[in-house]
Amino acid sequence: MHYGRLLYTRQITSGRPAILYRIEILQWSHPVNNRHIILSTLLLFILSLHTSLSNAKERIVAWTYYDFPPFIISEADKKGLSYDFVSLLNQHEEFGYRFKLKYLPRKRLNKLLGEGRKGIVLWVNPIFFEDTSKTKYLWTTSLLSDQQDLISLKSKPVIYDGTPKSLKGYTIGGVLGHRYKGLEEAIQNGLLTRKNVNREKQNIGKLLAKRIDVFLIPNTSMAYYDKEMKLTNKIYYSPIPLNKYNRHIMVQKEMTEVHKALNTIIKDLPNNGFWEALGEQYGLEDNFIR
């Protein structure tokens, strides 16, 4: 019997830090008869390992706490702008990331962020996280323009002039747990009456039934409902919204490479046909930043 020793060393990078593989095969049989079997097995192993590493992507969780349209229409069916946008991100395989959407309530999100969990947050603004100086987190360039609209009936329009006094005596529909900056004091003082619902869409029903005079809703959501429910001839948008803001992606501060990749993708969105189609699908053509 002959003793044979085959030593194979290969360096594979696949866009990641180099990994050195050192493989030793001890052979206790005739080296000539088994040489082809050993080399073939070894070659298949190396090719399989290289393919696996080449296809491996870093997984990134994309959080959202918006469980209403257009962002999430059906969590069970994975339907909504958030799902479609994550799909768009995953088309960019050149960056080596695999994004996965996860909905969770705001309080739970705050806890994870406080613990330093890695991830990105979709559709938010520095104001929402008390980070107007942009020092706590990394922020991408803008994705969408938005505003808090005041919606009333066309037959009984409510015109907000930028002051709470213009809403005096009205019953206004809000969403439970939401604070409306600029109106809170007027509500507490009884200048206007606030009635809450659990979901934005419920206020549309209450307005059409004339149970409230006006309600507050993000323009991105109202644009979707307006198109979906054919409300154009029934509702009135106050010319002056309660406030205006842009929506970005928030990134944990240590995730600098992810932040760069996202900004590169966002910069090219005006040239992306899928993004344009999403704007038409969800009625957001006027909200997309170009």
C-alpha positions as CSV (number, residue, x, y, z in Angstrom):
1,M,0.0,0.0,0.0
2,H,1.2,3.5,-0.7
3,Y,0.7,6.6,1.3
4,G,-0.3,9.7,-0.7
5,R,-0.9,13.3,0.4
6,L,-2.8,15.8,-1.7
7,L,-2.8,19.4,-0.5
8,Y,-5.1,22.0,-2.1
9,T,-5.2,25.6,-1.2
10,R,-7.6,28.2,-2.7
11,Q,-8.5,31.8,-1.9
12,I,-12.1,32.9,-2.6
13,T,-13.1,36.5,-2.3
14,S,-16.6,36.8,-3.8
15,G,-16.7,40.5,-3.0
16,R,-16.2,39.7,0.7
17,P,-13.0,39.6,2.9
18,A,-10.8,36.9,1.5
19,I,-11.3,33.4,3.0
20,L,-8.5,30.8,2.7
21,Y,-9.5,27.2,2.3
22,R,-6.8,24.5,3.1
23,I,-7.9,21.0,2.3
24,E,-5.8,17.9,3.0
25,I,-6.8,14.5,1.7
26,L,-4.9,11.5,3.1
27,Q,-4.9,8.5,0.8
28,W,-4.3,5.0,2.0
29,S,-4.7,3.2,-1.3
30,H,-2.9,3.1,-4.6
31,P,-2.4,6.8,-5.7
32,V,-2.7,6.2,-9.4
33,N,-5.9,4.3,-9.4
34,N,-7.8,6.8,-7.2
35,R,-6.2,10.0,-8.4
36,H,-9.0,10.9,-10.8
37,I,-11.8,10.2,-8.3
38,I,-10.0,12.3,-5.6
39,L,-9.4,15.2,-8.0
40,S,-13.0,15.1,-9.4
41,T,-14.5,15.1,-5.9
42,L,-12.2,17.9,-4.8
43,L,-13.1,20.0,-7.8
44,L,-16.8,19.6,-7.3
45,F,-16.5,20.6,-3.7
46,I,-14.5,23.7,-4.5
47,L,-17.0,24.8,-7.3
48,S,-20.0,24.2,-5.0
49,L,-18.4,26.2,-2.2
50,H,-17.5,29.0,-4.5
51,T,-21.0,29.1,-6.0
52,S,-22.5,29.2,-2.5
53,L,-20.3,32.1,-1.4
54,S,-21.0,34.0,-4.6
55,N,-24.8,33.7,-4.0
56,A,-24.7,34.6,-0.3
57,K,-26.1,37.9,0.5
58,E,-26.2,39.9,3.8
59,R,-29.7,40.0,5.1
60,I,-31.1,43.4,6.1
61,V,-34.4,43.8,7.9
62,A,-36.6,46.7,6.6
63,W,-38.9,47.8,9.4
64,T,-42.2,49.7,9.0
65,Y,-44.8,50.7,11.5
66,Y,-47.3,51.8,8.9
67,D,-49.9,49.1,8.5
68,F,-52.3,51.1,6.4
69,P,-52.5,51.9,2.6
70,P,-50.6,52.5,0.5
71,F,-47.8,51.1,2.5
72,I,-49.5,47.9,3.6
73,I,-52.8,46.9,2.1
74,S,-52.8,43.2,3.2
75,E,-50.1,41.7,5.4
76,A,-51.4,38.2,4.8
77,D,-51.1,38.7,1.0
78,K,-47.9,40.8,1.2
79,K,-49.6,43.5,-0.7
80,G,-48.7,47.2,-0.6
81,L,-46.1,49.8,-1.5
82,S,-43.7,48.6,1.2
83,Y,-43.7,45.0,-0.2
84,D,-43.2,46.3,-3.7
85,F,-40.5,48.7,-2.7
86,V,-38.5,46.0,-0.9
87,S,-38.9,43.8,-4.0
88,L,-37.4,46.7,-6.0
89,L,-34.5,47.0,-3.6
90,N,-33.8,43.2,-4.0
91,Q,-33.5,43.6,-7.8
92,H,-30.2,45.4,-7.1
93,E,-28.1,42.3,-6.5
94,E,-24.9,44.1,-7.2
95,F,-24.8,45.5,-3.7
96,G,-24.9,42.0,-2.0
97,Y,-27.9,42.7,0.2
98,R,-31.2,40.8,0.7
99,F,-33.9,43.0,2.3
100,K,-36.9,41.6,4.1
101,L,-39.9,43.7,5.2
102,K,-41.1,43.4,8.8
103,Y,-44.1,45.3,10.2
104,L,-44.0,46.1,13.9
105,P,-45.7,48.7,16.2
106,R,-43.9,51.9,16.8
107,K,-43.2,51.1,20.5
108,R,-41.6,47.8,19.6
109,L,-39.5,49.5,16.9
110,N,-38.3,52.1,19.4
111,K,-37.2,49.3,21.8
112,L,-35.2,47.5,19.0
113,L,-33.6,50.8,18.0
114,G,-32.7,51.5,21.6
115,E,-31.1,48.1,21.8
116,G,-29.0,48.9,18.8
117,R,-30.5,46.2,16.5
118,K,-29.4,46.6,12.9
119,G,-32.0,47.5,10.3
120,I,-33.5,50.2,8.2
121,V,-36.9,52.0,8.7
122,L,-39.0,52.8,5.7
123,W,-41.0,56.0,4.9
124,V,-40.0,58.2,7.9
125,N,-38.8,61.7,8.6
126,P,-36.2,63.0,11.1
127,I,-38.9,64.9,12.9
128,F,-40.7,61.6,13.8
129,F,-37.5,60.4,15.7
130,E,-36.4,63.8,17.2
131,D,-33.4,63.7,14.9
132,T,-33.7,67.0,12.9
133,S,-29.9,67.4,13.3
134,K,-29.5,63.9,11.7
135,T,-26.9,62.9,14.3
136,K,-28.7,59.8,15.8
137,Y,-29.2,58.0,12.5
138,L,-28.3,58.0,8.9
139,W,-30.9,59.3,6.5
140,T,-31.3,58.7,2.8
141,T,-32.3,61.3,0.3
142,S,-36.1,61.8,0.0
143,L,-38.4,59.1,-1.5
144,L,-41.8,60.7,-1.2
145,S,-43.2,64.1,-0.5
146,D,-46.2,64.1,1.9
147,Q,-48.4,66.2,4.0
148,Q,-51.2,66.0,6.6
149,D,-54.4,66.8,4.6
150,L,-57.7,68.1,6.0
151,I,-60.5,66.3,4.1
152,S,-64.1,67.4,4.1
153,L,-67.2,67.1,1.9
154,K,-67.4,69.0,-1.3
155,S,-70.9,70.0,-0.4
156,K,-69.6,71.4,3.0
157,P,-66.0,72.4,2.5
158,V,-63.8,73.1,5.5
159,I,-61.0,75.6,4.7
160,Y,-58.1,75.6,7.0
161,D,-56.1,78.8,6.9
162,G,-53.1,77.7,9.0
163,T,-54.6,78.6,12.3
164,P,-56.8,76.5,14.7
165,K,-59.4,79.3,14.8
166,S,-60.4,78.4,11.2
167,L,-61.6,75.0,12.5
168,K,-63.6,76.5,15.4
169,G,-66.8,74.5,16.1
170,Y,-66.0,71.7,13.8
171,T,-65.9,68.0,14.7
172,I,-62.6,66.6,13.4
173,G,-61.7,63.0,12.9
174,G,-58.4,61.7,14.1
175,V,-56.7,58.3,14.6
176,L,-56.3,56.9,18.0
177,G,-52.8,57.5,19.4
178,H,-51.8,60.1,16.9
179,R,-50.8,63.6,17.9
180,Y,-51.6,66.5,15.5
181,K,-49.0,69.2,16.1
182,G,-50.7,72.6,15.9
183,L,-54.1,71.5,16.9
184,E,-53.6,69.7,20.3
185,E,-54.0,72.8,22.4
186,A,-57.1,73.9,20.5
187,I,-58.6,70.5,21.1
188,Q,-57.8,70.5,24.8
189,N,-59.4,74.0,25.1
190,G,-62.6,72.9,23.3
191,L,-62.2,75.1,20.3
192,L,-62.9,72.0,18.2
193,T,-64.0,68.5,18.9
194,R,-61.9,65.5,18.1
195,K,-63.3,62.0,17.5
196,N,-61.0,59.1,17.1
197,V,-61.1,55.9,15.1
198,N,-58.6,52.9,14.9
199,R,-58.0,53.1,11.1
200,E,-57.8,56.0,8.6
201,K,-60.4,54.5,6.3
202,Q,-63.0,54.6,9.0
203,N,-62.9,58.4,8.9
204,I,-63.9,58.3,5.3
205,G,-67.0,56.4,6.1
206,K,-67.8,58.8,9.0
207,L,-67.4,61.8,6.8
208,L,-69.6,60.4,4.0
209,A,-72.2,59.6,6.7
210,K,-71.9,63.3,7.9
211,R,-70.9,62.2,11.4
212,I,-67.7,64.4,11.3
213,D,-67.0,67.6,9.5
214,V,-63.4,67.0,8.5
215,F,-60.6,64.5,9.1
216,L,-56.8,64.4,9.0
217,I,-54.9,61.9,6.9
218,P,-51.5,61.6,5.1
219,N,-51.8,62.7,1.5
220,T,-50.1,59.4,0.4
221,S,-52.9,57.4,2.0
222,M,-55.7,59.7,0.8
223,A,-54.3,59.6,-2.8
224,Y,-54.7,55.8,-2.6
225,Y,-58.2,55.8,-1.2
226,D,-59.3,58.6,-3.6
227,K,-58.4,56.4,-6.5
228,E,-59.5,53.1,-5.0
229,M,-62.9,54.4,-3.8
230,K,-63.5,57.0,-6.6
231,L,-64.0,59.9,-4.2
232,T,-62.8,62.8,-6.4
233,N,-66.3,64.3,-6.8
234,K,-67.2,63.8,-3.2
235,I,-64.4,65.2,-1.1
236,Y,-62.6,68.5,-0.7
237,Y,-58.9,69.0,0.1
238,S,-58.2,72.1,2.1
239,P,-55.6,74.1,0.1
240,I,-53.4,74.5,3.2
241,P,-52.4,71.2,4.9
242,L,-51.7,70.9,8.6
243,N,-48.0,70.3,7.8
244,K,-45.7,69.1,5.1
245,Y,-42.7,66.7,5.2
246,N,-40.7,64.3,3.1
247,R,-40.3,60.5,3.6
248,H,-36.9,58.9,3.8
249,I,-35.3,55.7,4.8
250,M,-33.7,55.8,8.3
251,V,-30.5,53.6,8.7
252,Q,-28.7,52.6,11.9
253,K,-25.6,54.7,12.1
254,E,-23.0,51.9,11.8
255,M,-24.6,50.6,8.6
256,T,-22.7,53.1,6.3
257,E,-22.3,50.8,3.3
258,V,-26.0,50.0,3.4
259,H,-26.8,53.7,3.5
260,K,-24.5,54.3,0.5
261,A,-26.2,51.5,-1.5
262,L,-29.7,52.8,-0.7
263,N,-28.8,56.4,-1.8
264,T,-27.4,55.0,-5.1
265,I,-30.6,53.1,-5.7
266,I,-32.8,56.1,-4.8
267,K,-30.8,58.4,-7.0
268,D,-31.7,56.3,-10.0
269,L,-35.4,55.8,-9.2
270,P,-36.6,58.5,-11.7
271,N,-35.2,56.2,-14.4
272,N,-36.7,53.0,-13.0
273,G,-39.8,51.8,-14.9
274,F,-41.0,49.7,-12.0
275,W,-40.9,52.6,-9.6
276,E,-42.9,54.7,-12.1
277,A,-45.5,51.9,-12.4
278,L,-45.9,51.8,-8.6
279,G,-46.6,55.5,-8.6
280,E,-49.5,54.9,-11.1
281,Q,-50.7,51.8,-9.3
282,Y,-51.0,53.6,-5.9
283,G,-52.0,57.0,-7.1
284,L,-48.7,58.6,-6.0
285,E,-47.5,60.2,-9.2
286,D,-47.5,63.6,-7.5
287,N,-45.8,62.4,-4.4
288,F,-42.7,60.7,-5.9
289,I,-39.5,62.8,-5.7
290,R,-38.0,63.3,-9.1
